[in-house]
Amino acid sequence: PGDNDWNECFGYDLYSNNDTVRDLWRESFADSRSPFHQFSADFPSGGRPLIHRKSGNPEMFFFERNSVAIFGLNRVAPSREAYISDYAPVDLNGEWVEERLAKDEATCSYKSIVMIAQAVLKPIVYEKVDAYFAKCGSLPLLTITGDHHPDTFCMTRNVTNTRFDLTVEASRSGPLLVSVVRDPNNRLGDFFHVDDSDPVHSNEDCPIYAI
């Protein structure tokens, strides 16, 4: 969810994880009563992954596909005005990331990680990822957010932990296709490819990374 359909809605309780607004959103889009609770069709390459949802917060999800760990997290703007990341006893996004990654620590099977949220995640989330990296080795990490509303979509890179942050284009926004491409020789690991469907090239100011 984003702030427009979450913490800006009338009746949102800043000090609780539940209220009538969030119950309605979860019923419509996330929990077991929702048609979006699980994938409704197989992927083009066959099969469909099981979506895991955080207990009490079904809007937060996780699934794994071809050794890529994909998180849907709940961080909304404006900052300091949401229960999950600001008033809960612990940051629930960090708790969810830690819980799911811990299940892979015995095998270290993931090749890359993708995290999606409306607003920029708090540092605690990346601390949980770093704890997994310390046990399993550093992996390509892509975070996709959209709250900054820039004129273009841009990426930044943190070389130390192979982390990329992608801000989704806002002013002339077309759907983005984000693909994870794996080295067929399994030597160079995973790469992220971002395809902007917007017919207007509005991204001249964004850096281009060749890695």
N, C-alpha and C positions, 0 to 999 in steps of 0.2 A: 504493500500500500504506500501511498504518498500522503503528504500532509493535507491535501485538499479533500481526501476521502477518509481521513483518520483523525488526527488530533485537532484539526480545525472544525470538525463537525460539532454541532450543538449537542451537549450532553456528554462530551468526552471527559472522563474522570482521570485527571493527571496522576492521582495517587493510587490507582488501581489497575490491574491487568484486564479488567472486564467492565463493560457497561453496555447499554442497549445498542449504542452505535457500533462498537466492535463486534458484539454478538451478531448483529445483522450482516456486517461485512464478512465475518468468518463463515456464517451460514451460507452466504451467497457465493463465496469464492474459494473457501479453503477447507472447511471441516468435512466430516464424512457425509453430511447432507448436501454438499455442493457437487455439481457435475464436474468441477475442476479439481476435485480432491486427488484424482489420479489421472494419468494420461488415458485418453479415450480411444486412441488408435495406435497401431504399431508405427515405429519409425521407418523411414524409407529403407534403411539397411536391415530391417527386421527386428522384431521384438520391441518391447517397451520396458523401460526401467521402472522399478518400484519407487514411488515418491515417499520419503519419510518426512513426517511433520512433527514439530516440537510439541510435546504435551503441554496443553494450555495455551499454546501460541501456534495454531496450525497454519497461520500465514507465513511462518518460517519453515522452509522446506530444504530437503537435501535429496539428491539422487546421484548415482554414479553411472557413467556410460563410457565404456572403453577405457577404463582406468582414469577418467577425468572426474574429479569431485566437484559437484556443482551445488552451490548454496544460494538460496533465496533468503535474504535477511531483512529485518525490519528496523530501518533507521530513517526517521522522517525529519523534515525541517519544520519550523526553525529549531535550532539547537536548544537544549535544556528545556524542551517543552514536550517531552514524551516519556511515558512511564518506562518502557522497555530499556532504554539506554540512559535514562537520567534519574529515575526515582525508584526503580526496582532494587532489591538488596544487592544484586549483582547484575552486570550488563548481560542481558539475556542473549544477545547476539554472540558475545564471547563464549557464554556457557554452551550454546548450541554448536558452535564451531569446535570447541574443545571436545564435546561429547561425541560428535561424529568422527572427528579425526582420530580420537583415541581408539576407536574400533578397528583402525587400520594399522596401528603401531606395531602389531605383531608381524605383519607381512609387508608393510610399506609398499603397497601395490599401486598407489596413485602416481600418475605421471605429470599431472598438472592440476591446478585448482582455479575455479571461476566463482566469484562472489558477486551477487547482484543486490543492490539496495537503492532506495530513492535518494538518500543523502550520504555524505561521506561518513564512513564508519569510524568508530572511536579506536584509539590505539590498542585497547585491550584485545580487540579482535585479532589484530596482527600479532600480538604477543602470543596468543594461543596457536596461531599458525606457525610462528617461529619455534614454539616448543615442539611441534610436530617435525619441523625441519631439522631440529637438533637431533632427533632420533632417526629420521628417515632420509635426511639430505635435502638440500634446497631444491625447490621445484619452481617452474614458471607459475606465476600467480597473477590473475587478471581480476581487477575489481571494476565493475560497471556501475556508475551512478548518474543521476540526471538533475540534481537539484540546483546546480550553479547557473543553469539557464544561459550558457554562453551563446555567442553568435555562431560558433562552430563547435564540432566535437574535437577533442584533443586527448592525447595520451601523454602521461609523464612516466618516467622510468626510474626505478630505484635499483641501481646496478648491484648493490650488495646482496639483495635477496631475490633477484630476478622478478621483481614486482612491477606490474604495469597498472596504472589507473586510467580508465577511459571515462571521460565525461561525455554523455550522450548529447548530441546537438539539439538545440532547443528552438532557435528562431526560425530555421528552415528545416525542420526535422523530418527526415524520412526514416523508415525502419532500418535498423542496422542488423546485418547478418554477421555474427561473430562465430568464426569457425576455429576449431582446434586442429592443427595439422601436425601429424607425427612423422618424424624422420623414418622412412621405410626400412632403413638399415639399423634403426634403434640405437644410434650412437649420439645424435645431437638432441634427442628429446622432443618435446612438444613446442610448437610455435602458435601464436595467435594471429589470425587473419581477420581484419575488420573491413567489411564491405558496406559502403554508404550507398543506399538506394536513392538518395536525393539527387535529382537530375541537375540541380544547381551546384556547381563546385564552389563551396563556401568555406573551404578549409585551408586556404593558402598559408595561414599563420601557424598551422600545427606542425610540430617537428615530425620528421620521418625517421624511423629507426630501422636500420638494416642489421639484423642479428642472425 
